[in-house]
């Protein structure tokens, strides 16, 4: 996996991304959550009180179906075959 230099990520950020976005057998956390919690990216993070912490960013949303924070893309034909259990070529 290659992360572009123009992303300007810290070495800790780059390392955790590479160790999470890899083969499942080599993935950070494969031997337990302690591997992730102890990664230098989370140095100083208070895992004991995480549920009581206020989020540094809370998006304003209109309702449960508000998707305004997501980018809009044109619909495209899927690049993968659609399941057709009857082999008819129709859905």
PDB file of N, CA, C and O in Angstrom:
ATOM      1  N   UNK A   1       0.839  -1.177   0.000  1.00  0.00           N
ATOM      2  CA  UNK A   1       0.000   0.000   0.000  1.00  0.00           C
ATOM      3  C   UNK A   1       0.882   1.238   0.000  1.00  0.00           C
ATOM      4  O   UNK A   1       1.866   1.312   0.737  1.00  0.00           O
ATOM      5  N   UNK A   2       0.531   2.184  -0.812  1.00  0.00           N
ATOM      6  CA  UNK A   2       1.310   3.407  -0.926  1.00  0.00           C
ATOM      7  C   UNK A   2       0.414   4.600  -0.577  1.00  0.00           C
ATOM      8  O   UNK A   2      -0.687   4.732  -1.111  1.00  0.00           O
ATOM      9  N   UNK A   3       0.886   5.452   0.310  1.00  0.00           N
ATOM     10  CA  UNK A   3       0.149   6.657   0.683  1.00  0.00           C
ATOM     11  C   UNK A   3       0.899   7.836   0.078  1.00  0.00           C
ATOM     12  O   UNK A   3       2.093   8.001   0.328  1.00  0.00           O
ATOM     13  N   UNK A   4       0.222   8.653  -0.711  1.00  0.00           N
ATOM     14  CA  UNK A   4       0.905   9.787  -1.357  1.00  0.00           C
ATOM     15  C   UNK A   4       1.502  10.743  -0.327  1.00  0.00           C
ATOM     16  O   UNK A   4       0.894  10.998   0.713  1.00  0.00           O
ATOM     17  N   UNK A   5       2.680  11.265  -0.613  1.00  0.00           N
ATOM     18  CA  UNK A   5       3.341  12.203   0.294  1.00  0.00           C
ATOM     19  C   UNK A   5       2.529  13.481   0.466  1.00  0.00           C
ATOM     20  O   UNK A   5       2.574  14.112   1.522  1.00  0.00           O
ATOM     21  N   UNK A   6       1.782  13.866  -0.578  1.00  0.00           N
ATOM     22  CA  UNK A   6       1.006  15.103  -0.470  1.00  0.00           C
ATOM     23  C   UNK A   6      -0.162  14.974   0.516  1.00  0.00           C
ATOM     24  O   UNK A   6      -0.847  15.958   0.794  1.00  0.00           O
ATOM     25  N   UNK A   7      -0.388  13.772   1.043  1.00  0.00           N
ATOM     26  CA  UNK A   7      -1.389  13.594   2.095  1.00  0.00           C
ATOM     27  C   UNK A   7      -0.886  14.228   3.392  1.00  0.00           C
ATOM     28  O   UNK A   7      -1.680  14.571   4.268  1.00  0.00           O
ATOM     29  N   UNK A   8       0.423  14.382   3.512  1.00  0.00           N
ATOM     30  CA  UNK A   8       1.068  15.027   4.661  1.00  0.00           C
ATOM     31  C   UNK A   8       0.602  14.441   5.991  1.00  0.00           C
ATOM     32  O   UNK A   8       0.220  15.172   6.905  1.00  0.00           O
ATOM     33  N   UNK A   9       0.638  13.117   6.085  1.00  0.00           N
ATOM     34  CA  UNK A   9       0.267  12.422   7.312  1.00  0.00           C
ATOM     35  C   UNK A   9       1.490  12.220   8.190  1.00  0.00           C
ATOM     36  O   UNK A   9       2.612  12.120   7.695  1.00  0.00           O
ATOM     37  N   UNK A  10       1.269  12.160   9.475  1.00  0.00           N
ATOM     38  CA  UNK A  10       2.354  11.878  10.405  1.00  0.00           C
ATOM     39  C   UNK A  10       2.832  10.444  10.190  1.00  0.00           C
ATOM     40  O   UNK A  10       2.094   9.625   9.642  1.00  0.00           O
ATOM     41  N   UNK A  11       4.047  10.134  10.612  1.00  0.00           N
ATOM     42  CA  UNK A  11       4.522   8.745  10.500  1.00  0.00           C
ATOM     43  C   UNK A  11       3.600   7.772  11.233  1.00  0.00           C
ATOM     44  O   UNK A  11       3.383   6.654  10.767  1.00  0.00           O
ATOM     45  N   UNK A  12       3.053   8.194  12.385  1.00  0.00           N
ATOM     46  CA  UNK A  12       2.145   7.329  13.138  1.00  0.00           C
ATOM     47  C   UNK A  12       0.862   7.068  12.362  1.00  0.00           C
ATOM     48  O   UNK A  12       0.350   5.948  12.361  1.00  0.00           O
ATOM     49  N   UNK A  13       0.342   8.099  11.702  1.00  0.00           N
ATOM     50  CA  UNK A  13      -0.867   7.943  10.888  1.00  0.00           C
ATOM     51  C   UNK A  13      -0.632   7.001   9.723  1.00  0.00           C
ATOM     52  O   UNK A  13      -1.443   6.115   9.454  1.00  0.00           O
ATOM     53  N   UNK A  14       0.479   7.196   9.036  1.00  0.00           N
ATOM     54  CA  UNK A  14       0.821   6.344   7.902  1.00  0.00           C
ATOM     55  C   UNK A  14       0.968   4.894   8.344  1.00  0.00           C
ATOM     56  O   UNK A  14       0.476   3.982   7.679  1.00  0.00           O
ATOM     57  N   UNK A  15       1.647   4.686   9.469  1.00  0.00           N
ATOM     58  CA  UNK A  15       1.871   3.331   9.948  1.00  0.00           C
ATOM     59  C   UNK A  15       0.564   2.644  10.323  1.00  0.00           C
ATOM     60  O   UNK A  15       0.357   1.487   9.954  1.00  0.00           O
ATOM     61  N   UNK A  16      -0.324   3.325  11.045  1.00  0.00           N
ATOM     62  CA  UNK A  16      -1.566   2.670  11.458  1.00  0.00           C
ATOM     63  C   UNK A  16      -2.441   2.359  10.249  1.00  0.00           C
ATOM     64  O   UNK A  16      -3.081   1.308  10.206  1.00  0.00           O
ATOM     65  N   UNK A  17      -2.476   3.251   9.275  1.00  0.00           N
ATOM     66  CA  UNK A  17      -3.253   2.965   8.063  1.00  0.00           C
ATOM     67  C   UNK A  17      -2.727   1.726   7.352  1.00  0.00           C
ATOM     68  O   UNK A  17      -3.497   0.844   6.973  1.00  0.00           O
ATOM     69  N   UNK A  18      -1.422   1.666   7.176  1.00  0.00           N
ATOM     70  CA  UNK A  18      -0.835   0.510   6.486  1.00  0.00           C
ATOM     71  C   UNK A  18      -1.054  -0.784   7.262  1.00  0.00           C
ATOM     72  O   UNK A  18      -1.222  -1.848   6.666  1.00  0.00           O
ATOM     73  N   UNK A  19      -1.054  -0.694   8.587  1.00  0.00           N
ATOM     74  CA  UNK A  19      -1.213  -1.897   9.407  1.00  0.00           C
ATOM     75  C   UNK A  19      -2.672  -2.306   9.577  1.00  0.00           C
ATOM     76  O   UNK A  19      -2.952  -3.424  10.009  1.00  0.00           O
ATOM     77  N   UNK A  20      -3.609  -1.409   9.241  1.00  0.00           N
ATOM     78  CA  UNK A  20      -5.027  -1.763   9.271  1.00  0.00           C
ATOM     79  C   UNK A  20      -5.551  -2.170   7.891  1.00  0.00           C
ATOM     80  O   UNK A  20      -6.485  -2.963   7.780  1.00  0.00           O
ATOM     81  N   UNK A  21      -4.941  -1.620   6.850  1.00  0.00           N
ATOM     82  CA  UNK A  21      -5.378  -1.894   5.476  1.00  0.00           C
ATOM     83  C   UNK A  21      -4.427  -2.892   4.818  1.00  0.00           C
ATOM     84  O   UNK A  21      -3.730  -2.568   3.856  1.00  0.00           O
ATOM     85  N   UNK A  22      -4.414  -4.088   5.346  1.00  0.00           N
ATOM     86  CA  UNK A  22      -3.519  -5.122   4.835  1.00  0.00           C
ATOM     87  C   UNK A  22      -4.197  -6.481   4.986  1.00  0.00           C
ATOM     88  O   UNK A  22      -5.350  -6.573   5.406  1.00  0.00           O
ATOM     89  N   UNK A  23      -3.471  -7.516   4.641  1.00  0.00           N
ATOM     90  CA  UNK A  23      -3.979  -8.877   4.769  1.00  0.00           C
ATOM     91  C   UNK A  23      -4.436  -9.134   6.199  1.00  0.00           C
ATOM     92  O   UNK A  23      -3.782  -8.709   7.151  1.00  0.00           O
ATOM     93  N   UNK A  24      -5.548  -9.824   6.345  1.00  0.00           N
ATOM     94  CA  UNK A  24      -6.142 -10.059   7.662  1.00  0.00           C
ATOM     95  C   UNK A  24      -5.184 -10.715   8.641  1.00  0.00           C
ATOM     96  O   UNK A  24      -5.232 -10.410   9.832  1.00  0.00           O
ATOM     97  N   UNK A  25      -4.328 -11.591   8.187  1.00  0.00           N
ATOM     98  CA  UNK A  25      -3.397 -12.279   9.076  1.00  0.00           C
ATOM     99  C   UNK A  25      -2.296 -11.369   9.617  1.00  0.00           C
ATOM    100  O   UNK A  25      -1.729 -11.636  10.676  1.00  0.00           O
ATOM    101  N   UNK A  26      -2.000 -10.300   8.889  1.00  0.00           N
ATOM    102  CA  UNK A  26      -0.953  -9.360   9.298  1.00  0.00           C
ATOM    103  C   UNK A  26      -1.519  -8.100   9.948  1.00  0.00           C
ATOM    104  O   UNK A  26      -0.763  -7.244  10.407  1.00  0.00           O
ATOM    105  N   UNK A  27      -2.828  -7.987   9.987  1.00  0.00           N
ATOM    106  CA  UNK A  27      -3.504  -6.757  10.411  1.00  0.00           C
ATOM    107  C   UNK A  27      -3.288  -6.444  11.890  1.00  0.00           C
ATOM    108  O   UNK A  27      -3.315  -7.334  12.740  1.00  0.00           O
ATOM    109  N   UNK A  28      -3.077  -5.181  12.173  1.00  0.00           N
ATOM    110  CA  UNK A  28      -2.996  -4.701  13.541  1.00  0.00           C
ATOM    111  C   UNK A  28      -4.311  -5.031  14.235  1.00  0.00           C
ATOM    112  O   UNK A  28      -5.384  -4.726  13.714  1.00  0.00           O
ATOM    113  N   UNK A  29      -4.233  -5.642  15.387  1.00  0.00           N
ATOM    114  CA  UNK A  29      -5.436  -6.052  16.105  1.00  0.00           C
ATOM    115  C   UNK A  29      -5.765  -7.512  15.926  1.00  0.00           C
ATOM    116  O   UNK A  29      -6.676  -8.021  16.579  1.00  0.00           O
ATOM    117  N   UNK A  30      -5.045  -8.202  15.056  1.00  0.00           N
ATOM    118  CA  UNK A  30      -5.299  -9.630  14.833  1.00  0.00           C
ATOM    119  C   UNK A  30      -5.067 -10.434  16.109  1.00  0.00           C
ATOM    120  O   UNK A  30      -5.647 -11.505  16.286  1.00  0.00           O
ATOM    121  N   UNK A  31      -4.232  -9.924  16.984  1.00  0.00           N
ATOM    122  CA  UNK A  31      -3.937 -10.612  18.245  1.00  0.00           C
ATOM    123  C   UNK A  31      -4.614  -9.955  19.446  1.00  0.00           C
ATOM    124  O   UNK A  31      -4.257 -10.217  20.594  1.00  0.00           O
ATOM    125  N   UNK A  32      -5.592  -9.101  19.166  1.00  0.00           N
ATOM    126  CA  UNK A  32      -6.329  -8.449  20.243  1.00  0.00           C
ATOM    127  C   UNK A  32      -6.361  -6.938  20.096  1.00  0.00           C
ATOM    128  O   UNK A  32      -5.493  -6.339  19.459  1.00  0.00           O
ATOM    129  N   UNK A  33      -7.370  -6.338  20.692  1.00  0.00           N
ATOM    130  CA  UNK A  33      -7.568  -4.889  20.599  1.00  0.00           C
ATOM    131  C   UNK A  33      -6.419  -4.105  21.222  1.00  0.00           C
ATOM    132  O   UNK A  33      -6.184  -2.954  20.855  1.00  0.00           O
ATOM    133  N   UNK A  34      -5.702  -4.718  22.161  1.00  0.00           N
ATOM    134  CA  UNK A  34      -4.576  -4.037  22.802  1.00  0.00           C
ATOM    135  C   UNK A  34      -3.537  -3.578  21.775  1.00  0.00           C
ATOM    136  O   UNK A  34      -2.861  -2.573  21.992  1.00  0.00           O
ATOM    137  N   UNK A  35      -3.405  -4.302  20.663  1.00  0.00           N
ATOM    138  CA  UNK A  35      -2.448  -3.899  19.619  1.00  0.00           C
ATOM    139  C   UNK A  35      -2.816  -2.539  19.044  1.00  0.00           C
ATOM    140  O   UNK A  35      -1.946  -1.705  18.795  1.00  0.00           O
ATOM    141  N   UNK A  36      -4.090  -2.324  18.839  1.00  0.00           N
ATOM    142  CA  UNK A  36      -4.553  -1.044  18.290  1.00  0.00           C
ATOM    143  C   UNK A  36      -4.436   0.042  19.351  1.00  0.00           C
ATOM    144  O   UNK A  36      -3.903   1.120  19.087  1.00  0.00           O
ATOM    145  N   UNK A  37      -4.931  -0.240  20.542  1.00  0.00           N
ATOM    146  CA  UNK A  37      -4.902   0.756  21.623  1.00  0.00           C
ATOM    147  C   UNK A  37      -3.485   1.193  21.974  1.00  0.00           C
ATOM    148  O   UNK A  37      -3.273   2.338  22.375  1.00  0.00           O
ATOM    149  N   UNK A  38      -2.520   0.302  21.830  1.00  0.00           N
ATOM    150  CA  UNK A  38      -1.131   0.620  22.188  1.00  0.00           C
ATOM    151  C   UNK A  38      -0.325   1.206  21.034  1.00  0.00           C
ATOM    152  O   UNK A  38       0.854   1.514  21.211  1.00  0.00           O
ATOM    153  N   UNK A  39      -0.925   1.366  19.862  1.00  0.00           N
ATOM    154  CA  UNK A  39      -0.201   1.922  18.717  1.00  0.00           C
ATOM    155  C   UNK A  39       0.159   3.387  19.004  1.00  0.00           C
ATOM    156  O   UNK A  39      -0.634   4.104  19.616  1.00  0.00           O
ATOM    157  N   UNK A  40       1.341   3.838  18.570  1.00  0.00           N
ATOM    158  CA  UNK A  40       1.764   5.226  18.815  1.00  0.00           C
ATOM    159  C   UNK A  40       0.768   6.290  18.327  1.00  0.00           C
ATOM    160  O   UNK A  40       0.759   7.400  18.858  1.00  0.00           O
ATOM    161  N   UNK A  41      -0.064   5.976  17.333  1.00  0.00           N
ATOM    162  CA  UNK A  41      -1.074   6.939  16.861  1.00  0.00           C
ATOM    163  C   UNK A  41      -1.984   7.374  18.007  1.00  0.00           C
ATOM    164  O   UNK A  41      -2.442   8.517  18.036  1.00  0.00           O
ATOM    165  N   UNK A  42      -2.247   6.476  18.940  1.00  0.00           N
ATOM    166  CA  UNK A  42      -3.161   6.761  20.045  1.00  0.00           C
ATOM    167  C   UNK A  42      -2.440   7.172  21.325  1.00  0.00           C
ATOM    168  O   UNK A  42      -3.043   7.172  22.398  1.00  0.00           O
ATOM    169  N   UNK A  43      -1.164   7.521  21.229  1.00  0.00           N
ATOM    170  CA  UNK A  43      -0.407   7.920  22.414  1.00  0.00           C
ATOM    171  C   UNK A  43      -1.138   9.065  23.120  1.00  0.00           C
ATOM    172  O   UNK A  43      -1.495  10.069  22.504  1.00  0.00           O
ATOM    173  N   UNK A  44      -1.352   8.888  24.428  1.00  0.00           N
ATOM    174  CA  UNK A  44      -2.023   9.916  25.220  1.00  0.00           C
ATOM    175  C   UNK A  44      -3.536   9.864  25.168  1.00  0.00           C
ATOM    176  O   UNK A  44      -4.199  10.644  25.851  1.00  0.00           O
ATOM    177  N   UNK A  45      -4.100   8.965  24.376  1.00  0.00           N
ATOM    178  CA  UNK A  45      -5.557   8.861  24.273  1.00  0.00           C
ATOM    179  C   UNK A  45      -6.099   8.180  25.523  1.00  0.00           C
ATOM    180  O   UNK A  45      -5.540   7.180  25.974  1.00  0.00           O
ATOM    181  N   UNK A  46      -7.172   8.708  26.082  1.00  0.00           N
ATOM    182  CA  UNK A  46      -7.758   8.199  27.318  1.00  0.00           C
ATOM    183  C   UNK A  46      -8.833   7.156  27.009  1.00  0.00           C
ATOM    184  O   UNK A  46     -10.020   7.479  26.948  1.00  0.00           O
ATOM    185  N   UNK A  47      -8.416   5.918  26.818  1.00  0.00           N
ATOM    186  CA  UNK A  47      -9.356   4.845  26.478  1.00  0.00           C
ATOM    187  C   UNK A  47     -10.351   4.578  27.606  1.00  0.00           C
ATOM    188  O   UNK A  47     -11.478   4.158  27.344  1.00  0.00           O
ATOM    189  N   UNK A  48      -9.953   4.815  28.846  1.00  0.00           N
ATOM    190  CA  UNK A  48     -10.825   4.532  29.990  1.00  0.00           C
ATOM    191  C   UNK A  48     -12.063   5.426  30.011  1.00  0.00           C
ATOM    192  O   UNK A  48     -13.112   5.021  30.510  1.00  0.00           O
ATOM    193  N   UNK A  49     -11.944   6.637  29.473  1.00  0.00           N
ATOM    194  CA  UNK A  49     -13.045   7.598  29.531  1.00  0.00           C
ATOM    195  C   UNK A  49     -13.617   7.962  28.163  1.00  0.00           C
ATOM    196  O   UNK A  49     -14.313   8.968  28.027  1.00  0.00           O
ATOM    197  N   UNK A  50     -13.325   7.154  27.163  1.00  0.00           N
ATOM    198  CA  UNK A  50     -13.730   7.487  25.797  1.00  0.00           C
ATOM    199  C   UNK A  50     -15.247   7.681  25.662  1.00  0.00           C
ATOM    200  O   UNK A  50     -15.684   8.534  24.891  1.00  0.00           O
ATOM    201  N   UNK A  51     -16.037   6.924  26.380  1.00  0.00           N
ATOM    202  CA  UNK A  51     -17.497   7.039  26.268  1.00  0.00           C
ATOM    203  C   UNK A  51     -18.038   8.313  26.901  1.00  0.00           C
ATOM    204  O   UNK A  51     -19.157   8.722  26.591  1.00  0.00           O
ATOM    205  N   UNK A  52     -17.285   8.937  27.766  1.00  0.00           N
ATOM    206  CA  UNK A  52     -17.732  10.177  28.402  1.00  0.00           C
ATOM    207  C   UNK A  52     -17.218  11.423  27.671  1.00  0.00           C
ATOM    208  O   UNK A  52     -17.649  12.537  27.970  1.00  0.00           O
ATOM    209  N   UNK A  53     -16.316  11.243  26.730  1.00  0.00           N
ATOM    210  CA  UNK A  53     -15.717  12.381  26.023  1.00  0.00           C
ATOM    211  C   UNK A  53     -16.704  13.018  25.058  1.00  0.00           C
ATOM    212  O   UNK A  53     -17.560  12.349  24.478  1.00  0.00           O
ATOM    213  N   UNK A  54     -16.559  14.333  24.901  1.00  0.00           N
ATOM    214  CA  UNK A  54     -17.339  15.051  23.907  1.00  0.00           C
ATOM    215  C   UNK A  54     -16.580  14.974  22.587  1.00  0.00           C
ATOM    216  O   UNK A  54     -15.363  15.154  22.543  1.00  0.00           O
ATOM    217  N   UNK A  55     -17.305  14.709  21.536  1.00  0.00           N
ATOM    218  CA  UNK A  55     -16.686  14.617  20.215  1.00  0.00           C
ATOM    219  C   UNK A  55     -16.101  15.973  19.822  1.00  0.00           C
ATOM    220  O   UNK A  55     -16.715  17.006  20.089  1.00  0.00           O
ATOM    221  N   UNK A  56     -14.912  15.986  19.188  1.00  0.00           N
ATOM    222  CA  UNK A  56     -14.346  17.267  18.747  1.00  0.00           C
ATOM    223  C   UNK A  56     -15.133  17.878  17.585  1.00  0.00           C
ATOM    224  O   UNK A  56     -14.986  19.065  17.295  1.00  0.00           O
ATOM    225  N   UNK A  57     -15.961  17.081  16.924  1.00  0.00           N
ATOM    226  CA  UNK A  57     -16.790  17.577  15.819  1.00  0.00           C
ATOM    227  C   UNK A  57     -18.122  16.846  15.850  1.00  0.00           C
ATOM    228  O   UNK A  57     -18.166  15.616  15.839  1.00  0.00           O
ATOM    229  N   UNK A  58     -19.193  17.598  15.889  1.00  0.00           N
ATOM    230  CA  UNK A  58     -20.521  17.016  15.835  1.00  0.00           C
ATOM    231  C   UNK A  58     -21.235  17.627  14.631  1.00  0.00           C
ATOM    232  O   UNK A  58     -21.555  18.816  14.643  1.00  0.00           O
ATOM    233  N   UNK A  59     -21.487  16.830  13.594  1.00  0.00           N
ATOM    234  CA  UNK A  59     -22.142  17.385  12.400  1.00  0.00           C
ATOM    235  C   UNK A  59     -23.591  17.764  12.695  1.00  0.00           C
ATOM    236  O   UNK A  59     -24.270  17.128  13.500  1.00  0.00           O
ATOM    237  N   UNK A  60     -24.035  18.800  12.031  1.00  0.00           N
ATOM    238  CA  UNK A  60     -25.437  19.187  12.156  1.00  0.00           C
ATOM    239  C   UNK A  60     -26.215  18.435  11.081  1.00  0.00           C
ATOM    240  O   UNK A  60     -25.935  18.574   9.891  1.00  0.00           O
ATOM    241  N   UNK A  61     -27.180  17.648  11.503  1.00  0.00           N
ATOM    242  CA  UNK A  61     -27.989  16.885  10.560  1.00  0.00           C
ATOM    243  C   UNK A  61     -29.457  17.220  10.769  1.00  0.00           C
ATOM    244  O   UNK A  61     -29.884  17.558  11.873  1.00  0.00           O
ATOM    245  N   UNK A  62     -30.230  17.119   9.671  1.00  0.00           N
ATOM    246  CA  UNK A  62     -31.657  17.454   9.720  1.00  0.00           C
ATOM    247  C   UNK A  62     -32.482  16.343  10.336  1.00  0.00           C
ATOM    248  O   UNK A  62     -33.384  16.593  11.136  1.00  0.00           O
ATOM    249  N   UNK A  63     -32.164  15.099   9.953  1.00  0.00           N
ATOM    250  CA  UNK A  63     -32.932  13.947  10.422  1.00  0.00           C
ATOM    251  C   UNK A  63     -32.117  12.682  10.199  1.00  0.00           C
ATOM    252  O   UNK A  63     -30.970  12.745   9.754  1.00  0.00           O
ATOM    253  N   UNK A  64     -32.709  11.535  10.508  1.00  0.00           N
ATOM    254  CA  UNK A  64     -31.992  10.255  10.389  1.00  0.00           C
ATOM    255  C   UNK A  64     -31.578   9.912   8.967  1.00  0.00           C
ATOM    256  O   UNK A  64     -30.690   9.083   8.772  1.00  0.00           O
ATOM    257  N   UNK A  65     -32.200  10.530   7.973  1.00  0.00           N
ATOM    258  CA  UNK A  65     -31.887  10.211   6.575  1.00  0.00           C
ATOM    259  C   UNK A  65     -31.074  11.306   5.884  1.00  0.00           C
ATOM    260  O   UNK A  65     -30.911  11.277   4.664  1.00  0.00           O
ATOM    261  N   UNK A  66     -30.568  12.259   6.644  1.00  0.00           N
ATOM    262  CA  UNK A  66     -29.793  13.363   6.091  1.00  0.00           C
ATOM    263  C   UNK A  66     -28.449  12.854   5.577  1.00  0.00           C
ATOM    264  O   UNK A  66     -27.635  12.351   6.351  1.00  0.00           O
ATOM    265  N   UNK A  67     -28.218  12.984   4.281  1.00  0.00           N
ATOM    266  CA  UNK A  67     -26.968  12.532   3.660  1.00  0.00           C
ATOM    267  C   UNK A  67     -26.156  13.721   3.141  1.00  0.00           C
ATOM    268  O   UNK A  67     -25.252  13.540   2.325  1.00  0.00           O
ATOM    269  N   UNK A  68     -26.466  14.921   3.600  1.00  0.00           N
ATOM    270  CA  UNK A  68     -25.835  16.124   3.060  1.00  0.00           C
ATOM    271  C   UNK A  68     -24.326  16.180   3.294  1.00  0.00           C
ATOM    272  O   UNK A  68     -23.644  16.945   2.611  1.00  0.00           O
ATOM    273  N   UNK A  69     -23.783  15.413   4.217  1.00  0.00           N
ATOM    274  CA  UNK A  69     -22.347  15.421   4.491  1.00  0.00           C
ATOM    275  C   UNK A  69     -21.579  14.475   3.566  1.00  0.00           C
ATOM    276  O   UNK A  69     -20.349  14.430   3.609  1.00  0.00           O
ATOM    277  N   UNK A  70     -22.291  13.723   2.734  1.00  0.00           N
ATOM    278  CA  UNK A  70     -21.652  12.791   1.809  1.00  0.00           C
ATOM    279  C   UNK A  70     -21.523  13.424   0.432  1.00  0.00           C
ATOM    280  O   UNK A  70     -22.389  14.196   0.021  1.00  0.00           O
ATOM    281  N   UNK A  71     -20.452  13.106  -0.282  1.00  0.00           N
ATOM    282  CA  UNK A  71     -20.290  13.566  -1.654  1.00  0.00           C
ATOM    283  C   UNK A  71     -21.359  12.933  -2.523  1.00  0.00           C
ATOM    284  O   UNK A  71     -21.822  11.825  -2.252  1.00  0.00           O
ATOM    285  N   UNK A  72     -21.751  13.660  -3.589  1.00  0.00           N
ATOM    286  CA  UNK A  72     -22.737  13.128  -4.527  1.00  0.00           C
ATOM    287  C   UNK A  72     -22.008  12.601  -5.758  1.00  0.00           C
ATOM    288  O   UNK A  72     -21.136  13.267  -6.316  1.00  0.00           O
ATOM    289  N   UNK A  73     -22.379  11.408  -6.165  1.00  0.00           N
ATOM    290  CA  UNK A  73     -21.792  10.779  -7.344  1.00  0.00           C
ATOM    291  C   UNK A  73     -22.907  10.368  -8.285  1.00  0.00           C
ATOM    292  O   UNK A  73     -24.011  10.030  -7.857  1.00  0.00           O
ATOM    293  N   UNK A  74     -22.606  10.403  -9.553  1.00  0.00           N
ATOM    294  CA  UNK A  74     -23.560   9.922 -10.545  1.00  0.00           C
ATOM    295  C   UNK A  74     -23.702   8.415 -10.402  1.00  0.00           C
ATOM    296  O   UNK A  74     -22.718   7.720 -10.149  1.00  0.00           O
ATOM    297  N   UNK A  75     -24.899   7.913 -10.560  1.00  0.00           N
ATOM    298  CA  UNK A  75     -25.118   6.469 -10.516  1.00  0.00           C
ATOM    299  C   UNK A  75     -24.415   5.826 -11.698  1.00  0.00           C
ATOM    300  O   UNK A  75     -24.438   6.355 -12.809  1.00  0.00           O
ATOM    301  N   UNK A  76     -23.792   4.686 -11.454  1.00  0.00           N
ATOM    302  CA  UNK A  76     -23.096   3.949 -12.506  1.00  0.00           C
ATOM    303  C   UNK A  76     -23.546   2.501 -12.479  1.00  0.00           C
ATOM    304  O   UNK A  76     -24.042   2.008 -11.465  1.00  0.00           O
ATOM    305  N   UNK A  77     -23.368   1.831 -13.600  1.00  0.00           N
ATOM    306  CA  UNK A  77     -23.635   0.398 -13.648  1.00  0.00           C
ATOM    307  C   UNK A  77     -22.584  -0.293 -12.791  1.00  0.00           C
ATOM    308  O   UNK A  77     -21.399   0.016 -12.912  1.00  0.00           O
ATOM    309  N   UNK A  78     -22.991  -1.222 -11.927  1.00  0.00           N
ATOM    310  CA  UNK A  78     -21.997  -1.898 -11.080  1.00  0.00           C
ATOM    311  C   UNK A  78     -20.946  -2.624 -11.907  1.00  0.00           C
ATOM    312  O   UNK A  78     -21.252  -3.163 -12.970  1.00  0.00           O
ATOM    313  N   UNK A  79     -19.705  -2.639 -11.421  1.00  0.00           N
ATOM    314  CA  UNK A  79     -18.625  -3.328 -12.124  1.00  0.00           C
ATOM    315  C   UNK A  79     -18.604  -4.808 -11.799  1.00  0.00           C
ATOM    316  O   UNK A  79     -17.835  -5.564 -12.393  1.00  0.00           O
ATOM    317  N   UNK A  80     -19.434  -5.225 -10.870  1.00  0.00           N
ATOM    318  CA  UNK A  80     -19.491  -6.630 -10.474  1.00  0.00           C
ATOM    319  C   UNK A  80     -20.798  -7.234 -10.977  1.00  0.00           C
ATOM    320  O   UNK A  80     -21.777  -6.511 -11.161  1.00  0.00           O
ATOM    321  N   UNK A  81     -20.832  -8.532 -11.200  1.00  0.00           N
ATOM    322  CA  UNK A  81     -22.075  -9.149 -11.679  1.00  0.00           C
ATOM    323  C   UNK A  81     -23.144  -9.113 -10.586  1.00  0.00           C
ATOM    324  O   UNK A  81     -22.864  -9.368  -9.415  1.00  0.00           O
ATOM    325  N   UNK A  82     -24.348  -8.798 -10.984  1.00  0.00           N
ATOM    326  CA  UNK A  82     -25.470  -8.795 -10.059  1.00  0.00           C
ATOM    327  C   UNK A  82     -25.949 -10.229  -9.903  1.00  0.00           C
ATOM    328  O   UNK A  82     -26.088 -10.960 -10.884  1.00  0.00           O
ATOM    329  N   UNK A  83     -26.199 -10.624  -8.658  1.00  0.00           N
ATOM    330  CA  UNK A  83     -26.676 -11.998  -8.397  1.00  0.00           C
ATOM    331  C   UNK A  83     -27.929 -12.276  -9.205  1.00  0.00           C
ATOM    332  O   UNK A  83     -28.889 -11.507  -9.178  1.00  0.00           O
ATOM    333  N   UNK A  84     -27.905 -13.371  -9.912  1.00  0.00           N
ATOM    334  CA  UNK A  84     -29.056 -13.793 -10.707  1.00  0.00           C
ATOM    335  C   UNK A  84     -29.231 -15.298 -10.457  1.00  0.00           C
ATOM    336  O   UNK A  84     -28.713 -16.124 -11.208  1.00  0.00           O
ATOM    337  N   UNK A  85     -29.972 -15.641  -9.387  1.00  0.00           N
ATOM    338  CA  UNK A  85     -30.070 -17.045  -9.006  1.00  0.00           C
ATOM    339  C   UNK A  85     -30.712 -17.938 -10.066  1.00  0.00           C
ATOM    340  O   UNK A  85     -30.531 -19.155 -10.042  1.00  0.00           O
ATOM    341  N   UNK A  86     -31.464 -17.338 -10.998  1.00  0.00           N
ATOM    342  CA  UNK A  86     -32.162 -18.145 -12.006  1.00  0.00           C
ATOM    343  C   UNK A  86     -31.426 -18.163 -13.340  1.00  0.00           C
ATOM    344  O   UNK A  86     -31.823 -18.881 -14.257  1.00  0.00           O
ATOM    345  N   UNK A  87     -30.349 -17.372 -13.457  1.00  0.00           N
ATOM    346  CA  UNK A  87     -29.578 -17.371 -14.698  1.00  0.00           C
ATOM    347  C   UNK A  87     -30.334 -16.805 -15.873  1.00  0.00           C
ATOM    348  O   UNK A  87     -30.052 -17.164 -17.016  1.00  0.00           O
ATOM    349  N   UNK A  88     -31.296 -15.922 -15.621  1.00  0.00           N
ATOM    350  CA  UNK A  88     -32.122 -15.379 -16.709  1.00  0.00           C
ATOM    351  C   UNK A  88     -31.532 -14.117 -17.322  1.00  0.00           C
ATOM    352  O   UNK A  88     -31.936 -13.690 -18.403  1.00  0.00           O
ATOM    353  N   UNK A  89     -30.557 -13.518 -16.606  1.00  0.00           N
ATOM    354  CA  UNK A  89     -29.990 -12.278 -17.124  1.00  0.00           C
ATOM    355  C   UNK A  89     -30.800 -11.077 -16.712  1.00  0.00           C
ATOM    356  O   UNK A  89     -30.455  -9.953 -17.076  1.00  0.00           O
ATOM    357  N   UNK A  90     -31.852 -11.272 -15.974  1.00  0.00           N
ATOM    358  CA  UNK A  90     -32.664 -10.163 -15.467  1.00  0.00           C
ATOM    359  C   UNK A  90     -32.663 -10.194 -13.957  1.00  0.00           C
ATOM    360  O   UNK A  90     -32.329 -11.207 -13.341  1.00  0.00           O
ATOM    361  N   UNK A  91     -33.031  -9.102 -13.380  1.00  0.00           N
ATOM    362  CA  UNK A  91     -33.065  -9.022 -11.915  1.00  0.00           C
ATOM    363  C   UNK A  91     -34.452  -9.065 -11.413  1.00  0.00           C
ATOM    364  O   UNK A  91     -34.673  -9.009 -10.203  1.00  0.00           O
TER     365      UNK A  91
END
